[in-house]
Amino acid sequence: MGVFGSPGRTLVSTVIFMLAVIAAATAAYHHAGWSFPDSFYMVLLTVYTVGYGEVHPIDTAYLHAITVMTMILGCTGSIVLTGALVQFLTINQLQQLFGTRRMIKEIEHLSNHVIIVGYGRIGVMLARELNMAGLPFVIIERNERLADNVRELGFLAIVGDATDETSLTTAGVDRARALATVLPNDAANVFITLSARALNPKIEIIARGEMATTETKLIQAGADRVVMPTHIGAERIAELILYPRTEKILHASSEMQTLERQLRGLGLELQVVVAPERGALTGLTVAQIEKRTEGQFFIVQIHRQDGTVYSEPEPDLKIVAGDGVVIVGRGIQACRALFEPLSGAAGHRHGTIYRGQRRF
């Protein structure tokens, strides 16, 4: 319930009413010839029934009328304000109590889910991607305001420090399939990786690293994969310059993007690779490539440099240099051979491109 939902609306409305009564009564006493400080002081004495005595004699019908109306409206408003404040605080506390309990029960029923540590820039994007893929996840965030924002989106969130094993246990680390610690603090990510690995030796851990020297430490701590946002960003810019066709192929249509998300939900990757000149597989047919790689991946589309697109290419179609080959496979190693030039081949060695990352 928001601040301006009932009883929040009642509280705000009552405060506005009380301010209006005090302002109007102060102006009325001032109109009778009193100074503003004396007028304001008299209004407060009347509204809150302190009973210190009159500031000036109430000896005219006008002053009597002002005082009576101030008593009636002020005292009534004070009673309503007190009730609204108590109701607002009580309901908010009850909502937090029962909401937290309900959320913990939901988490207790989760299994094979993903835990995201940190709801910063990367955490936000990761949560959005997992939600679109239909994968259950829990977010651990120290900042209570950010955690509330997460809950308003309908996601499960725990307010806590992931370096404390209690938070990881509450998030169900022993039943989770993966944990992504994406905090901007390398030391915290190393510690969280150590804790998560100790609590669940089988969990897949993806950790964020800011400094190049941290990658080795994270792997030694138990991380399966390390993501370096700074390096990825630099490679991403280079790839947009060097290989603009791959970006166009991946995002050519909403259908391609939808397919990519659905495949990720099945543990598969949709990748676009550019066949280099004198590549190990350049010049082979689709059937020959799939046979040589023992079915580690299959080719779903081929984009020629002249704009021709082959959807569901025939087995006898040959891959030529410069082709953008759309492949589906499990794991990024499956397509490495496509980018290995034959020994002695000159030229630049290309990298695997998947959603802006080059992988060798």
ZAMARGU-4260 file (C-alpha; in steps of 0.2 Angstrom, whole numbers, plus 5000, padded with zeros to 4 digits):
<rodrens>
0) 5000/5000/5000 | 5007/5017/4995 | 5009/5032/5006 | 4994/5040/4998 | 4983/5025/4999
5) 4971/5023/5013 | 4976/5026/5028 | 4991/5036/5021 | 4978/5047/5012 | 4969/5050/5028
10) 4984/5055/5037 | 4990/5067/5023 | 4972/5075/5022 | 4971/5077/5041 | 4988/5085/5042
15) 4983/5097/5028 | 4966/5101/5037 | 4976/5105/5054 | 4988/5116/5045 | 4973/5125/5037
20) 4964/5127/5054 | 4980/5134/5062 | 4983/5146/5048 | 4965/5152/5047 | 4963/5155/5066
25) 4980/5164/5067 | 4975/5176/5053 | 4958/5179/5062 | 4966/5183/5079 | 4978/5194/5069
30) 4964/5203/5061 | 4957/5207/5078 | 4973/5217/5082 | 4984/5204/5089 | 5002/5201/5084
35) 5006/5186/5073 | 5017/5178/5087 | 5003/5180/5100 | 4990/5174/5088 | 4999/5159/5083
40) 5003/5155/5102 | 4985/5157/5106 | 4979/5145/5092 | 4992/5132/5099 | 4985/5134/5117
45) 4967/5132/5111 | 4970/5117/5099 | 4980/5107/5111 | 4970/5112/5126 | 4986/5116/5136
50) 4977/5129/5147 | 4991/5141/5151 | 4978/5155/5151 | 4973/5168/5138 | 4986/5179/5129
55) 4974/5193/5128 | 4957/5195/5135 | 4943/5186/5125 | 4931/5200/5127 | 4922/5202/5111
60) 4909/5192/5102 | 4922/5190/5087 | 4935/5183/5098 | 4923/5171/5106 | 4918/5165/5089
65) 4936/5162/5084 | 4940/5153/5100 | 4925/5142/5099 | 4928/5137/5081 | 4946/5134/5084
70) 4942/5123/5099 | 4930/5112/5089 | 4939/5111/5073 | 4957/5110/5081 | 4952/5097/5094
75) 4943/5086/5082 | 4957/5087/5069 | 4970/5082/5083 | 4960/5067/5087 | 4958/5062/5069
80) 4976/5065/5066 | 4982/5054/5081 | 4971/5040/5075 | 4977/5041/5057 | 4995/5041/5063
85) 4993/5026/5074 | 4983/5017/5060 | 4996/5022/5047 | 5011/5015/5057 | 5002/5000/5063
90) 4996/4994/5046 | 5013/4998/5038 | 5022/4987/5052 | 5009/4973/5049 | 5011/4974/5031
95) 5030/4973/5032 | 5029/4958/5045 | 5016/4948/5035 | 5024/4952/5018 | 5041/4947/5024
100) 5034/4931/5031 | 5025/4927/5015 | 5040/4931/5005 | 5051/4919/5015 | 5038/4905/5013
105) 5039/4907/4994 | 5058/4906/4995 | 5057/4891/5005 | 5047/4882/4992 | 5059/4887/4978
110) 5072/4875/4971 | 5083/4876/4956 | 5082/4895/4956 | 5095/4909/4954 | 5101/4920/4967
115) 5107/4938/4962 | 5118/4947/4975 | 5116/4966/4972 | 5103/4976/4963 | 5114/4989/4955
120) 5115/4992/4936 | 5120/4974/4932 | 5108/4966/4944 | 5093/4976/4937 | 5098/4970/4919
125) 5101/4952/4925 | 5084/4952/4935 | 5075/4958/4919 | 5083/4945/4908 | 5079/4930/4920
130) 5061/4936/4922 | 5059/4937/4903 | 5066/4919/4902 | 5054/4913/4915 | 5067/4908/4928
135) 5064/4910/4946 | 5076/4920/4956 | 5079/4929/4973 | 5088/4945/4975 | 5099/4949/4990
140) 5101/4968/4993 | 5108/4978/5007 | 5098/4994/5003 | 5081/4993/5010 | 5074/5006/4998
145) 5081/4996/4983 | 5074/4980/4990 | 5057/4988/4992 | 5058/4993/4973 | 5061/4975/4969
150) 5046/4969/4978 | 5035/4982/4970 | 5040/4974/4953 | 5034/4957/4960 | 5051/4950/4962
155) 5057/4941/4978 | 5070/4951/4988 | 5079/4949/5004 | 5086/4964/5014 | 5103/4958/5020
160) 5121/4957/5018 | 5126/4942/5007 | 5143/4941/5016 | 5133/4935/5030 | 5129/4916/5028
165) 5112/4919/5035 | 5106/4929/5020 | 5112/4916/5008 | 5104/4902/5018 | 5087/4912/5018
170) 5089/4914/4999 | 5090/4895/4998 | 5108/4894/4992 | 5107/4875/4996 | 5093/4872/4983
175) 5099/4885/4970 | 5105/4881/4953 | 5116/4896/4952 | 5122/4912/4961 | 5127/4928/4953
180) 5137/4940/4964 | 5137/4956/4954 | 5143/4969/4968 | 5155/4982/4963 | 5166/4977/4978
185) 5179/4964/4973 | 5183/4959/4991 | 5164/4956/4994 | 5162/4946/4979 | 5177/4935/4984
190) 5170/4932/5001 | 5152/4928/4995 | 5159/4916/4982 | 5169/4907/4996 | 5153/4906/5007
195) 5141/4900/4993 | 5153/4887/4988 | 5155/4880/5006 | 5136/4880/5008 | 5133/4872/4991
200) 5147/4863/4982 | 5137/4860/4967 | 5130/4877/4964 | 5136/4887/4948 | 5144/4903/4953
205) 5146/4918/4942 | 5155/4932/4950 | 5159/4950/4944 | 5176/4957/4945 | 5182/4975/4943
210) 5201/4973/4943 | 5210/4960/4932 | 5220/4953/4947 | 5203/4948/4955 | 5199/4935/4942
215) 5211/4923/4948 | 5206/4925/4966 | 5187/4923/4962 | 5191/4907/4953 | 5202/4901/4967
220) 5187/4905/4979 | 5176/4894/4969 | 5168/4904/4955 | 5164/4895/4939 | 5164/4910/4928
225) 5170/4928/4931 | 5163/4943/4922 | 5173/4958/4919 | 5161/4972/4915 | 5175/4985/4910
230) 5183/4973/4898 | 5167/4967/4891 | 5162/4985/4888 | 5178/4989/4878 | 5176/4973/4868
235) 5158/4977/4864 | 5163/4994/4857 | 5177/4986/4846 | 5165/4972/4840 | 5152/4985/4835
240) 5166/4994/4824 | 5174/4978/4818 | 5159/4966/4815 | 5143/4977/4813 | 5135/4963/4804
245) 5134/4951/4819 | 5124/4965/4829 | 5112/4967/4814 | 5109/4948/4813 | 5106/4946/4831
250) 5093/4960/4833 | 5086/4960/4815 | 5069/4955/4822 | 5059/4953/4837 | 5057/4935/4833
255) 5076/4932/4834 | 5077/4940/4851 | 5062/4930/4857 | 5070/4914/4851 | 5086/4919/4860
260) 5078/4921/4876 | 5068/4905/4875 | 5084/4895/4871 | 5093/4903/4886 | 5079/4896/4896
265) 5083/4879/4890 | 5102/4881/4894 | 5106/4884/4875 | 5115/4899/4867 | 5111/4907/4851
270) 5127/4914/4843 | 5132/4923/4827 | 5150/4919/4821 | 5158/4926/4806 | 5168/4914/4795
275) 5186/4920/4792 | 5196/4917/4777 | 5205/4901/4777 | 5196/4896/4793 | 5196/4878/4798
280) 5178/4875/4793 | 5176/4888/4779 | 5172/4880/4763 | 5164/4865/4771 | 5146/4861/4769
285) 5133/4862/4783 | 5132/4843/4784 | 5151/4842/4785 | 5153/4855/4799 | 5139/4847/4810
290) 5147/4829/4807 | 5165/4836/4811 | 5159/4844/4827 | 5149/4828/4832 | 5133/4837/4835
295) 5139/4850/4848 | 5129/4863/4839 | 5118/4865/4823 | 5117/4879/4811 | 5100/4887/4809
300) 5104/4902/4798 | 5117/4908/4786 | 5118/4927/4781 | 5128/4931/4766 | 5137/4947/4763
305) 5126/4951/4749 | 5111/4951/4760 | 5105/4933/4756 | 5098/4924/4771 | 5097/4905/4771
310) 5085/4899/4785 | 5086/4881/4789 | 5100/4879/4776 | 5102/4863/4766 | 5115/4851/4771
315) 5125/4853/4755 | 5126/4872/4757 | 5144/4878/4759 | 5151/4891/4771 | 5161/4904/4763
320) 5172/4918/4770 | 5162/4932/4777 | 5146/4922/4781 | 5137/4926/4797 | 5133/4909/4803
325) 5119/4908/4817 | 5121/4893/4827 | 5113/4885/4843 | 5123/4875/4855 | 5126/4871/4873
330) 5141/4880/4879 | 5153/4892/4871 | 5167/4880/4867 | 5156/4872/4853 | 5159/4886/4840
335) 5178/4889/4844 | 5183/4879/4829 | 5174/4891/4817 | 5186/4904/4821 | 5202/4895/4821
340) 5212/4899/4805 | 5222/4885/4797 | 5240/4885/4802 | 5250/4898/4793 | 5234/4908/4789
345) 5237/4927/4789 | 5225/4939/4795 | 5216/4944/4811 | 5209/4931/4822 | 5190/4934/4825
350) 5182/4930/4842 | 5165/4922/4846 | 5152/4935/4848 | 5137/4932/4860 | 5127/4947/4866
355) 5142/4958/4865 | 5155/4947/4872 | 5170/4940/4862 | 5175/4922/4868 | 5190/4912/4863
</rodrens>
